[in-house]
Amino acid sequence: MYRLLVIALFLLAACGEPDPLIFSSYSVLHAFDAAGVSVTDVRRGRLDPSIPIPNSYVEHVDFLVPGLSNTGGQFFICVTKKDCDPIVDALKNLTGSYIYQSGGGHVVLQLSGQLTSNEAAKFARAIKPLP
């Protein structure tokens, strides 16, 4: 019995706390889906080296929006709002795009200016309840 208890405690300790960011990109994409906005060609983000984005994020994802000619948007996931705020500031310098931050500040979303303001607002509403 003692041996089983030791094994159980060891396994429990090995599990630890789940990483809260493991499913974050999935959560953002699920939020888009739940809001009725479609994205395609989702992939790990690739930054243009000429755009100075701080490396304070833990995940960066690019995607296309159906109906737009080879463009869409990108989002960044940060551990804290403080980590995401400099990304928002850097992206605001780009003209012709929509920039949104989730309610908790951990997600930054940039959308192509080719979207209408109503289409972009759907994306903004989708991420608003996120951390």
GULUM-636025 format. One record per atom (N, C-alpha, C): x negated, y, z; residue in one letter; residue number from 0; atom name; chain. Coordinates in steps of 0.1 Angstrom, whole numbers, padded with zeros to 4 digits. Atoms other than C-alpha are relative to their C-alpha. Example, Ala and Ser with C-alpha at 12.3 -4.5 7.8 and 13.67 -1.06 7.14 Angstrom:
// residues 2
+-------+-------+-------+------+------+------+-------+
!     x !     y !     z ! resn ! resi ! name ! chain !
+-------+-------+-------+------+------+------+-------+
! -0009 ! -0012 !  0000 !    A !    0 !    N !     A !
! -0123 ! -0045 !  0078 !    A !    0 !   CA !     A !
! -0009 !  0012 !  0000 !    A !    0 !    C !     A !
!  0009 ! -0011 !  0000 !    S !    1 !    N !     A !
! -0137 ! -0011 !  0071 !    S !    1 !   CA !     A !
!  0008 !  0011 !  0008 !    S !    1 !    C !     A !
+-------+-------+-------+------+------+------+-------+
END
This chain:
// residues 131
+-------+-------+-------+------+------+------+-------+
!     x !     y !     z ! resn ! resi ! name ! chain !
+-------+-------+-------+------+------+------+-------+
! -0008 ! -0012 !  0000 !    M !    0 !    N !     A !
!  0000 !  0000 !  0000 !    M !    0 !   CA !     A !
! -0009 !  0013 !  0000 !    M !    0 !    C !     A !
!  0009 ! -0012 !  0000 !    Y !    1 !    N !     A !
! -0028 !  0024 !  0009 !    Y !    1 !   CA !     A !
! -0007 !  0002 ! -0013 !    Y !    1 !    C !     A !
!  0006 ! -0001 !  0013 !    R !    2 !    N !     A !
! -0045 !  0016 ! -0024 !    R !    2 !   CA !     A !
!  0009 !  0007 ! -0010 !    R !    2 !    C !     A !
! -0010 ! -0006 !  0009 !    L !    3 !    N !     A !
! -0013 !  0026 ! -0043 !    L !    3 !   CA !     A !
!  0001 !  0015 !  0003 !    L !    3 !    C !     A !
! -0002 ! -0014 ! -0004 !    L !    4 !    N !     A !
! -0010 !  0058 ! -0023 !    L !    4 !   CA !     A !
! -0012 !  0008 ! -0005 !    L !    4 !    C !     A !
!  0013 ! -0007 !  0005 !    V !    5 !    N !     A !
! -0047 !  0068 ! -0032 !    V !    5 !   CA !     A !
!  0001 !  0001 ! -0015 !    V !    5 !    C !     A !
! -0001 ! -0001 !  0015 !    I !    6 !    N !     A !
! -0041 !  0060 ! -0069 !    I !    6 !   CA !     A !
!  0010 !  0010 ! -0004 !    I !    6 !    C !     A !
! -0010 ! -0010 !  0003 !    A !    7 !    N !     A !
! -0009 !  0080 ! -0069 !    A !    7 !   CA !     A !
! -0004 !  0014 !  0002 !    A !    7 !    C !     A !
!  0005 ! -0014 ! -0003 !    L !    8 !    N !     A !
! -0025 !  0110 ! -0052 !    L !    8 !   CA !     A !
! -0011 !  0004 ! -0010 !    L !    8 !    C !     A !
!  0010 ! -0003 !  0009 !    F !    9 !    N !     A !
! -0054 !  0108 ! -0076 !    F !    9 !   CA !     A !
!  0006 !  0004 ! -0014 !    F !    9 !    C !     A !
! -0007 ! -0003 !  0013 !    L !   10 !    N !     A !
! -0031 !  0108 ! -0107 !    L !   10 !   CA !     A !
!  0007 !  0013 !  0001 !    L !   10 !    C !     A !
! -0007 ! -0012 ! -0002 !    L !   11 !    N !     A !
! -0010 !  0136 ! -0092 !    L !   11 !   CA !     A !
! -0010 !  0012 ! -0001 !    L !   11 !    C !     A !
!  0010 ! -0010 !  0000 !    A !   12 !    N !     A !
! -0042 !  0157 ! -0086 !    A !   12 !   CA !     A !
! -0005 !  0003 ! -0014 !    A !   12 !    C !     A !
!  0005 ! -0001 !  0013 !    A !   13 !    N !     A !
! -0054 !  0150 ! -0121 !    A !   13 !   CA !     A !
!  0009 !  0007 ! -0010 !    A !   13 !    C !     A !
! -0010 ! -0007 !  0008 !    C !   14 !    N !     A !
! -0022 !  0163 ! -0136 !    C !   14 !   CA !     A !
! -0001 !  0015 !  0002 !    C !   14 !    C !     A !
!  0001 ! -0014 ! -0003 !    G !   15 !    N !     A !
! -0024 !  0197 ! -0119 !    G !   15 !   CA !     A !
!  0012 !  0008 ! -0005 !    G !   15 !    C !     A !
! -0011 ! -0008 !  0006 !    E !   16 !    N !     A !
! -0003 !  0226 ! -0130 !    E !   16 !   CA !     A !
! -0001 !  0000 ! -0015 !    E !   16 !    C !     A !
!  0000 ! -0001 !  0015 !    P !   17 !    N !     A !
!  0008 !  0227 ! -0166 !    P !   17 !   CA !     A !
! -0005 !  0014 ! -0004 !    P !   17 !    C !     A !
!  0004 ! -0013 !  0006 !    D !   18 !    N !     A !
! -0008 !  0254 ! -0187 !    D !   18 !   CA !     A !
!  0012 !  0007 ! -0005 !    D !   18 !    C !     A !
! -0012 ! -0007 !  0004 !    P !   19 !    N !     A !
!  0019 !  0280 ! -0191 !    P !   19 !   CA !     A !
!  0000 !  0004 ! -0015 !    P !   19 !    C !     A !
!  0001 ! -0004 !  0014 !    L !   20 !    N !     A !
!  0006 !  0289 ! -0226 !    L !   20 !   CA !     A !
!  0000 ! -0011 ! -0010 !    L !   20 !    C !     A !
!  0001 !  0011 !  0009 !    I !   21 !    N !     A !
!  0005 !  0255 ! -0241 !    I !   21 !   CA !     A !
!  0012 !  0000 ! -0010 !    I !   21 !    C !     A !
! -0012 !  0000 !  0009 !    F !   22 !    N !     A !
!  0040 !  0259 ! -0256 !    F !   22 !   CA !     A !
!  0004 !  0014 ! -0004 !    F !   22 !    C !     A !
! -0004 ! -0014 !  0003 !    S !   23 !    N !     A !
!  0039 !  0297 ! -0261 !    S !   23 !   CA !     A !
!  0003 !  0003 ! -0014 !    S !   23 !    C !     A !
! -0003 ! -0002 !  0015 !    S !   24 !    N !     A !
!  0036 !  0297 ! -0299 !    S !   24 !   CA !     A !
!  0013 ! -0007 ! -0004 !    S !   24 !    C !     A !
! -0013 !  0007 !  0003 !    Y !   25 !    N !     A !
!  0064 !  0271 ! -0300 !    Y !   25 !   CA !     A !
!  0011 !  0008 !  0005 !    Y !   25 !    C !     A !
! -0011 ! -0008 ! -0006 !    S !   26 !    N !     A !
!  0085 !  0293 ! -0277 !    S !   26 !   CA !     A !
!  0003 !  0012 ! -0008 !    S !   26 !    C !     A !
! -0003 ! -0012 !  0009 !    V !   27 !    N !     A !
!  0081 !  0323 ! -0300 !    V !   27 !   CA !     A !
!  0007 ! -0004 ! -0012 !    V !   27 !    C !     A !
! -0007 !  0005 !  0013 !    L !   28 !    N !     A !
!  0090 !  0303 ! -0331 !    L !   28 !   CA !     A !
!  0014 ! -0005 !  0003 !    L !   28 !    C !     A !
! -0013 !  0005 ! -0004 !    H !   29 !    N !     A !
!  0119 !  0287 ! -0312 !    H !   29 !   CA !     A !
!  0009 !  0013 !  0002 !    H !   29 !    C !     A !
! -0008 ! -0012 ! -0001 !    A !   30 !    N !     A !
!  0131 !  0322 ! -0303 !    A !   30 !   CA !     A !
!  0004 !  0006 ! -0013 !    A !   30 !    C !     A !
! -0003 ! -0005 !  0013 !    F !   31 !    N !     A !
!  0129 !  0333 ! -0339 !    F !   31 !   CA !     A !
!  0012 ! -0009 ! -0006 !    F !   31 !    C !     A !
! -0010 !  0009 !  0005 !    D !   32 !    N !     A !
!  0150 !  0302 ! -0349 !    D !   32 !   CA !     A !
!  0013 !  0003 !  0007 !    D !   32 !    C !     A !
! -0013 ! -0002 ! -0008 !    A !   33 !    N !     A !
!  0176 !  0308 ! -0321 !    A !   33 !   CA !     A !
!  0006 !  0014 ! -0004 !    A !   33 !    C !     A !
! -0005 ! -0013 !  0004 !    A !   34 !    N !     A !
!  0179 !  0344 ! -0333 !    A !   34 !   CA !     A !
!  0005 !  0000 ! -0015 !    A !   34 !    C !     A !
! -0005 !  0000 !  0014 !    G !   35 !    N !     A !
!  0186 !  0333 ! -0369 !    G !   35 !   CA !     A !
! -0010 !  0006 ! -0010 !    G !   35 !    C !     A !
!  0010 ! -0005 !  0009 !    V !   36 !    N !     A !
!  0154 !  0346 ! -0384 !    V !   36 !   CA !     A !
! -0009 ! -0011 ! -0005 !    V !   36 !    C !     A !
!  0008 !  0011 !  0006 !    S !   37 !    N !     A !
!  0134 !  0324 ! -0407 !    S !   37 !   CA !     A !
! -0014 !  0004 ! -0003 !    S !   37 !    C !     A !
!  0014 ! -0002 !  0003 !    V !   38 !    N !     A !
!  0097 !  0321 ! -0410 !    V !   38 !   CA !     A !
! -0006 ! -0013 ! -0007 !    V !   38 !    C !     A !
!  0006 !  0012 !  0007 !    T !   39 !    N !     A !
!  0075 !  0298 ! -0432 !    T !   39 !   CA !     A !
! -0015 !  0001 !  0001 !    T !   39 !    C !     A !
!  0014 !  0000 !  0001 !    D !   40 !    N !     A !
!  0039 !  0289 ! -0437 !    D !   40 !   CA !     A !
! -0007 !  0005 !  0013 !    D !   40 !    C !     A !
!  0005 ! -0003 ! -0014 !    V !   41 !    N !     A !
!  0032 !  0292 ! -0399 !    V !   41 !   CA !     A !
! -0014 ! -0006 !  0001 !    V !   41 !    C !     A !
!  0014 !  0005 ! -0001 !    R !   42 !    N !     A !
! -0006 !  0289 ! -0393 !    R !   42 !   CA !     A !
! -0007 !  0008 !  0011 !    R !   42 !    C !     A !
!  0009 ! -0007 ! -0009 !    R !   43 !    N !     A !
! -0033 !  0299 ! -0369 !    R !   43 !   CA !     A !
! -0004 !  0013 ! -0007 !    R !   43 !    C !     A !
!  0003 ! -0013 !  0005 !    G !   44 !    N !     A !
! -0040 !  0336 ! -0374 !    G !   44 !   CA !     A !
! -0014 !  0002 ! -0005 !    G !   44 !    C !     A !
!  0013 ! -0004 !  0005 !    R !   45 !    N !     A !
! -0068 !  0350 ! -0395 !    R !   45 !   CA !     A !
!  0000 !  0015 ! -0001 !    R !   45 !    C !     A !
!  0001 ! -0014 ! -0001 !    L !   46 !    N !     A !
! -0078 !  0385 ! -0388 !    L !   46 !   CA !     A !
! -0009 !  0006 ! -0011 !    L !   46 !    C !     A !
!  0008 ! -0008 !  0010 !    D !   47 !    N !     A !
! -0091 !  0410 ! -0414 !    D !   47 !   CA !     A !
! -0011 !  0006 !  0008 !    D !   47 !    C !     A !
!  0011 ! -0006 ! -0008 !    P !   48 !    N !     A !
! -0125 !  0419 ! -0401 !    P !   48 !   CA !     A !
! -0001 !  0015 !  0000 !    P !   48 !    C !     A !
!  0001 ! -0015 !  0000 !    S !   49 !    N !     A !
! -0120 !  0455 ! -0411 !    S !   49 !   CA !     A !
!  0010 !  0006 !  0010 !    S !   49 !    C !     A !
! -0010 ! -0005 ! -0009 !    I !   50 !    N !     A !
! -0091 !  0458 ! -0386 !    I !   50 !   CA !     A !
! -0005 ! -0003 !  0014 !    I !   50 !    C !     A !
!  0006 !  0003 ! -0014 !    P !   51 !    N !     A !
! -0105 !  0462 ! -0350 !    P !   51 !   CA !     A !
!  0011 ! -0004 !  0010 !    P !   51 !    C !     A !
! -0009 !  0005 ! -0010 !    I !   52 !    N !     A !
! -0082 !  0440 ! -0329 !    I !   52 !   CA !     A !
! -0008 ! -0006 !  0011 !    I !   52 !    C !     A !
!  0007 !  0005 ! -0011 !    P !   53 !    N !     A !
! -0094 !  0434 ! -0294 !    P !   53 !   CA !     A !
!  0002 ! -0016 !  0001 !    P !   53 !    C !     A !
!  0000 !  0015 ! -0002 !    N !   54 !    N !     A !
! -0102 !  0397 ! -0286 !    N !   54 !   CA !     A !
!  0006 ! -0004 !  0013 !    N !   54 !    C !     A !
! -0005 !  0003 ! -0014 !    S !   55 !    N !     A !
! -0080 !  0397 ! -0255 !    S !   55 !   CA !     A !
!  0012 ! -0009 !  0000 !    S !   55 !    C !     A !
! -0012 !  0009 !  0001 !    Y !   56 !    N !     A !
! -0054 !  0372 ! -0268 !    Y !   56 !   CA !     A !
! -0005 ! -0014 !  0001 !    Y !   56 !    C !     A !
!  0003 !  0014 ! -0001 !    V !   57 !    N !     A !
! -0053 !  0335 ! -0263 !    V !   57 !   CA !     A !
!  0005 ! -0008 ! -0012 !    V !   57 !    C !     A !
! -0006 !  0006 !  0012 !    E !   58 !    N !     A !
! -0033 !  0327 ! -0294 !    E !   58 !   CA !     A !
!  0004 !  0010 ! -0010 !    E !   58 !    C !     A !
! -0003 ! -0010 !  0011 !    H !   59 !    N !     A !
! -0028 !  0344 ! -0328 !    H !   59 !   CA !     A !
!  0006 ! -0009 ! -0011 !    H !   59 !    C !     A !
! -0007 !  0008 !  0010 !    V !   60 !    N !     A !
! -0003 !  0331 ! -0354 !    V !   60 !   CA !     A !
!  0005 !  0009 ! -0011 !    V !   60 !    C !     A !
! -0005 ! -0007 !  0012 !    D !   61 !    N !     A !
!  0004 !  0343 ! -0390 !    D !   61 !   CA !     A !
!  0012 ! -0008 ! -0005 !    D !   61 !    C !     A !
! -0012 !  0007 !  0006 !    F !   62 !    N !     A !
!  0037 !  0335 ! -0408 !    F !   62 !   CA !     A !
!  0005 !  0009 ! -0012 !    F !   62 !    C !     A !
! -0007 ! -0007 !  0011 !    L !   63 !    N !     A !
!  0056 !  0344 ! -0440 !    L !   63 !   CA !     A !
!  0014 !  0001 !  0003 !    L !   63 !    C !     A !
! -0014 ! -0002 ! -0001 !    V !   64 !    N !     A !
!  0091 !  0357 ! -0441 !    V !   64 !   CA !     A !
!  0006 ! -0003 ! -0014 !    V !   64 !    C !     A !
! -0006 !  0003 !  0013 !    P !   65 !    N !     A !
!  0112 !  0341 ! -0469 !    P !   65 !   CA !     A !
!  0007 !  0013 ! -0006 !    P !   65 !    C !     A !
! -0006 ! -0012 !  0007 !    G !   66 !    N !     A !
!  0123 !  0367 ! -0495 !    G !   66 !   CA !     A !
! -0010 !  0011 ! -0002 !    G !   66 !    C !     A !
!  0010 ! -0010 !  0001 !    L !   67 !    N !     A !
!  0092 !  0388 ! -0491 !    L !   67 !   CA !     A !
! -0012 ! -0006 ! -0009 !    L !   67 !    C !     A !
!  0011 !  0005 !  0009 !    S !   68 !    N !     A !
!  0063 !  0386 ! -0516 !    S !   68 !   CA !     A !
! -0012 ! -0003 !  0007 !    S !   68 !    C !     A !
!  0013 !  0004 ! -0006 !    N !   69 !    N !     A !
!  0036 !  0367 ! -0498 !    N !   69 !   CA !     A !
! -0004 !  0008 !  0012 !    N !   69 !    C !     A !
!  0003 ! -0008 ! -0013 !    T !   70 !    N !     A !
!  0039 !  0387 ! -0465 !    T !   70 !   CA !     A !
!  0010 ! -0004 !  0010 !    T !   70 !    C !     A !
! -0009 !  0003 ! -0011 !    G !   71 !    N !     A !
!  0056 !  0384 ! -0432 !    G !   71 !   CA !     A !
! -0005 !  0007 !  0013 !    G !   71 !    C !     A !
!  0004 ! -0006 ! -0012 !    G !   72 !    N !     A !
!  0039 !  0390 ! -0399 !    G !   72 !   CA !     A !
! -0010 ! -0009 !  0008 !    G !   72 !    C !     A !
!  0009 !  0007 ! -0009 !    Q !   73 !    N !     A !
!  0018 !  0378 ! -0370 !    Q !   73 !   CA !     A !
!  0004 !  0003 !  0014 !    Q !   73 !    C !     A !
! -0002 ! -0003 ! -0014 !    F !   74 !    N !     A !
!  0020 !  0375 ! -0333 !    F !   74 !   CA !     A !
! -0012 ! -0004 !  0008 !    F !   74 !    C !     A !
!  0011 !  0003 ! -0009 !    F !   75 !    N !     A !
! -0005 !  0374 ! -0305 !    F !   75 !   CA !     A !
!  0006 ! -0003 !  0014 !    F !   75 !    C !     A !
! -0005 !  0003 ! -0014 !    I !   76 !    N !     A !
!  0000 !  0358 ! -0271 !    I !   76 !   CA !     A !
! -0012 !  0002 !  0009 !    I !   76 !    C !     A !
!  0010 ! -0003 ! -0010 !    C !   77 !    N !     A !
! -0019 !  0370 ! -0241 !    C !   77 !   CA !     A !
!  0004 ! -0005 !  0014 !    C !   77 !    C !     A !
! -0003 !  0005 ! -0013 !    V !   78 !    N !     A !
! -0022 !  0358 ! -0205 !    V !   78 !   CA !     A !
!  0007 !  0011 !  0008 !    V !   78 !    C !     A !
! -0007 ! -0010 ! -0008 !    T !   79 !    N !     A !
! -0012 !  0392 ! -0191 !    T !   79 !   CA !     A !
!  0004 !  0012 ! -0010 !    T !   79 !    C !     A !
! -0004 ! -0012 !  0008 !    K !   80 !    N !     A !
!  0005 !  0424 ! -0204 !    K !   80 !   CA !     A !
! -0012 !  0009 ! -0002 !    K !   80 !    C !     A !
!  0012 ! -0008 !  0001 !    K !   81 !    N !     A !
! -0027 !  0442 ! -0197 !    K !   81 !   CA !     A !
! -0010 ! -0004 ! -0011 !    K !   81 !    C !     A !
!  0008 !  0006 !  0011 !    D !   82 !    N !     A !
! -0045 !  0419 ! -0222 !    D !   82 !   CA !     A !
!  0006 !  0004 ! -0014 !    D !   82 !    C !     A !
! -0007 ! -0003 !  0013 !    C !   83 !    N !     A !
! -0018 !  0427 ! -0249 !    C !   83 !   CA !     A !
!  0000 !  0014 ! -0003 !    C !   83 !    C !     A !
! -0002 ! -0014 !  0003 !    D !   84 !    N !     A !
! -0016 !  0464 ! -0245 !    D !   84 !   CA !     A !
! -0010 !  0006 ! -0010 !    D !   84 !    C !     A !
!  0010 ! -0005 !  0010 !    P !   85 !    N !     A !
! -0049 !  0471 ! -0264 !    P !   85 !   CA !     A !
!  0003 ! -0005 ! -0014 !    P !   85 !    C !     A !
! -0003 !  0005 !  0013 !    I !   86 !    N !     A !
! -0037 !  0450 ! -0292 !    I !   86 !   CA !     A !
!  0012 !  0008 ! -0006 !    I !   86 !    C !     A !
! -0011 ! -0008 !  0004 !    V !   87 !    N !     A !
! -0005 !  0470 ! -0294 !    V !   87 !   CA !     A !
! -0006 !  0014 ! -0005 !    V !   87 !    C !     A !
!  0006 ! -0013 !  0004 !    D !   88 !    N !     A !
! -0026 !  0502 ! -0295 !    D !   88 !   CA !     A !
! -0007 ! -0001 ! -0013 !    D !   88 !    C !     A !
!  0007 !  0002 !  0013 !    A !   89 !    N !     A !
! -0048 !  0488 ! -0323 !    A !   89 !   CA !     A !
!  0009 ! -0001 ! -0012 !    A !   89 !    C !     A !
! -0009 !  0002 !  0011 !    L !   90 !    N !     A !
! -0019 !  0477 ! -0344 !    L !   90 !   CA !     A !
!  0008 !  0012 ! -0003 !    L !   90 !    C !     A !
! -0008 ! -0013 !  0003 !    K !   91 !    N !     A !
! -0001 !  0511 ! -0341 !    K !   91 !   CA !     A !
! -0007 !  0008 ! -0010 !    K !   91 !    C !     A !
!  0008 ! -0008 !  0010 !    N !   92 !    N !     A !
! -0029 !  0525 ! -0362 !    N !   92 !   CA !     A !
!  0002 ! -0004 ! -0014 !    N !   92 !    C !     A !
! -0003 !  0005 !  0013 !    L !   93 !    N !     A !
! -0017 !  0504 ! -0391 !    L !   93 !   CA !     A !
!  0013 !  0006 ! -0005 !    L !   93 !    C !     A !
! -0012 ! -0006 !  0005 !    T !   94 !    N !     A !
!  0008 !  0522 ! -0413 !    T !   94 !   CA !     A !
!  0008 ! -0010 ! -0007 !    T !   94 !    C !     A !
! -0009 !  0009 !  0008 !    G !   95 !    N !     A !
!  0038 !  0506 ! -0428 !    G !   95 !   CA !     A !
!  0003 ! -0013 !  0006 !    G !   95 !    C !     A !
! -0004 !  0013 ! -0006 !    S !   96 !    N !     A !
!  0044 !  0479 ! -0402 !    S !   96 !   CA !     A !
!  0008 !  0003 !  0013 !    S !   96 !    C !     A !
! -0008 !  0000 ! -0012 !    Y !   97 !    N !     A !
!  0067 !  0472 ! -0373 !    Y !   97 !   CA !     A !
! -0008 ! -0007 !  0011 !    Y !   97 !    C !     A !
!  0007 !  0006 ! -0011 !    I !   98 !    N !     A !
!  0051 !  0466 ! -0339 !    I !   98 !   CA !     A !
!  0010 ! -0001 !  0012 !    I !   98 !    C !     A !
! -0009 !  0003 ! -0011 !    Y !   99 !    N !     A !
!  0070 !  0450 ! -0310 !    Y !   99 !   CA !     A !
! -0008 ! -0007 !  0011 !    Y !   99 !    C !     A !
!  0006 !  0007 ! -0011 !    Q !  100 !    N !     A !
!  0061 !  0437 ! -0276 !    Q !  100 !   CA !     A !
!  0012 ! -0007 !  0008 !    Q !  100 !    C !     A !
! -0010 !  0007 ! -0008 !    S !  101 !    N !     A !
!  0081 !  0411 ! -0256 !    S !  101 !   CA !     A !
!  0003 !  0007 !  0013 !    S !  101 !    C !     A !
! -0004 ! -0007 ! -0013 !    G !  102 !    N !     A !
!  0099 !  0422 ! -0224 !    G !  102 !   CA !     A !
! -0010 ! -0001 !  0011 !    G !  102 !    C !     A !
!  0010 !  0002 ! -0010 !    G !  103 !    N !     A !
!  0072 !  0407 ! -0202 !    G !  103 !   CA !     A !
! -0014 !  0005 ! -0004 !    G !  103 !    C !     A !
!  0013 ! -0005 !  0005 !    G !  104 !    N !     A !
!  0044 !  0421 ! -0224 !    G !  104 !   CA !     A !
! -0010 ! -0010 ! -0005 !    G !  104 !    C !     A !
!  0010 !  0010 !  0004 !    H !  105 !    N !     A !
!  0027 !  0388 ! -0232 !    H !  105 !   CA !     A !
!  0000 ! -0004 ! -0014 !    H !  105 !    C !     A !
! -0001 !  0002 !  0014 !    V !  106 !    N !     A !
!  0037 !  0387 ! -0268 !    V !  106 !   CA !     A !
!  0000 !  0013 ! -0008 !    V !  106 !    C !     A !
!  0001 ! -0011 !  0009 !    V !  107 !    N !     A !
!  0028 !  0412 ! -0295 !    V !  107 !   CA !     A !
!  0004 ! -0005 ! -0014 !    V !  107 !    C !     A !
! -0005 !  0004 !  0014 !    L !  108 !    N !     A !
!  0046 !  0410 ! -0329 !    L !  108 !   CA !     A !
! -0003 !  0012 ! -0009 !    L !  108 !    C !     A !
!  0001 ! -0010 !  0010 !    Q !  109 !    N !     A !
!  0036 !  0428 ! -0360 !    Q !  109 !   CA !     A !
!  0007 ! -0006 ! -0013 !    Q !  109 !    C !     A !
! -0008 !  0004 !  0011 !    L !  110 !    N !     A !
!  0059 !  0426 ! -0390 !    L !  110 !   CA !     A !
! -0003 !  0009 ! -0012 !    L !  110 !    C !     A !
!  0002 ! -0007 !  0012 !    S !  111 !    N !     A !
!  0055 !  0437 ! -0426 !    S !  111 !   CA !     A !
!  0010 !  0012 ! -0001 !    S !  111 !    C !     A !
! -0009 ! -0011 !  0003 !    G !  112 !    N !     A !
!  0069 !  0471 ! -0435 !    G !  112 !   CA !     A !
!  0010 ! -0003 ! -0012 !    G !  112 !    C !     A !
! -0009 !  0003 !  0010 !    Q !  113 !    N !     A !
!  0086 !  0454 ! -0464 !    Q !  113 !   CA !     A !
!  0014 ! -0005 !  0005 !    Q !  113 !    C !     A !
! -0013 !  0003 ! -0006 !    L !  114 !    N !     A !
!  0113 !  0442 ! -0440 !    L !  114 !   CA !     A !
!  0009 !  0012 !  0002 !    L !  114 !    C !     A !
! -0008 ! -0011 ! -0004 !    T !  115 !    N !     A !
!  0143 !  0464 ! -0435 !    T !  115 !   CA !     A !
!  0000 !  0002 !  0015 !    T !  115 !    C !     A !
!  0000 ! -0003 ! -0014 !    S !  116 !    N !     A !
!  0147 !  0480 ! -0401 !    S !  116 !   CA !     A !
!  0009 ! -0010 !  0007 !    S !  116 !    C !     A !
! -0010 !  0010 ! -0006 !    N !  117 !    N !     A !
!  0177 !  0457 ! -0394 !    N !  117 !   CA !     A !
! -0006 ! -0014 !  0001 !    N !  117 !    C !     A !
!  0007 !  0013 !  0000 !    E !  118 !    N !     A !
!  0157 !  0426 ! -0403 !    E !  118 !   CA !     A !
! -0011 !  0000 !  0011 !    E !  118 !    C !     A !
!  0010 ! -0001 ! -0010 !    A !  119 !    N !     A !
!  0128 !  0437 ! -0381 !    A !  119 !   CA !     A !
!  0006 !  0000 !  0014 !    A !  119 !    C !     A !
! -0007 !  0000 ! -0014 !    A !  120 !    N !     A !
!  0152 !  0444 ! -0352 !    A !  120 !   CA !     A !
!  0004 ! -0014 !  0004 !    A !  120 !    C !     A !
! -0003 !  0014 ! -0004 !    K !  121 !    N !     A !
!  0163 !  0408 ! -0353 !    K !  121 !   CA !     A !
! -0012 ! -0007 !  0006 !    K !  121 !    C !     A !
!  0013 !  0006 ! -0006 !    F !  122 !    N !     A !
!  0127 !  0397 ! -0347 !    F !  122 !   CA !     A !
! -0002 !  0006 !  0014 !    F !  122 !    C !     A !
!  0002 ! -0007 ! -0013 !    A !  123 !    N !     A !
!  0124 !  0423 ! -0319 !    A !  123 !   CA !     A !
!  0009 ! -0006 !  0011 !    A !  123 !    C !     A !
! -0010 !  0006 ! -0010 !    R !  124 !    N !     A !
!  0156 !  0410 ! -0302 !    R !  124 !   CA !     A !
! -0004 ! -0014 !  0004 !    R !  124 !    C !     A !
!  0004 !  0014 ! -0003 !    A !  125 !    N !     A !
!  0142 !  0374 ! -0305 !    A !  125 !   CA !     A !
! -0011 ! -0001 !  0010 !    A !  125 !    C !     A !
!  0011 !  0001 ! -0010 !    I !  126 !    N !     A !
!  0111 !  0381 ! -0285 !    I !  126 !   CA !     A !
!  0002 !  0008 !  0013 !    I !  126 !    C !     A !
! -0002 ! -0008 ! -0012 !    K !  127 !    N !     A !
!  0125 !  0406 ! -0260 !    K !  127 !   CA !     A !
!  0001 ! -0008 !  0013 !    K !  127 !    C !     A !
! -0001 !  0007 ! -0013 !    P !  128 !    N !     A !
!  0134 !  0380 ! -0234 !    P !  128 !   CA !     A !
! -0012 ! -0009 !  0004 !    P !  128 !    C !     A !
!  0012 !  0008 ! -0003 !    L !  129 !    N !     A !
!  0100 !  0363 ! -0236 !    L !  129 !   CA !     A !
! -0009 !  0007 !  0010 !    L !  129 !    C !     A !
!  0010 ! -0006 ! -0010 !    P !  130 !    N !     A !
!  0073 !  0368 ! -0209 !    P !  130 !   CA !     A !
! -0009 !  0010 ! -0007 !    P !  130 !    C !     A !
+-------+-------+-------+------+------+------+-------+
END
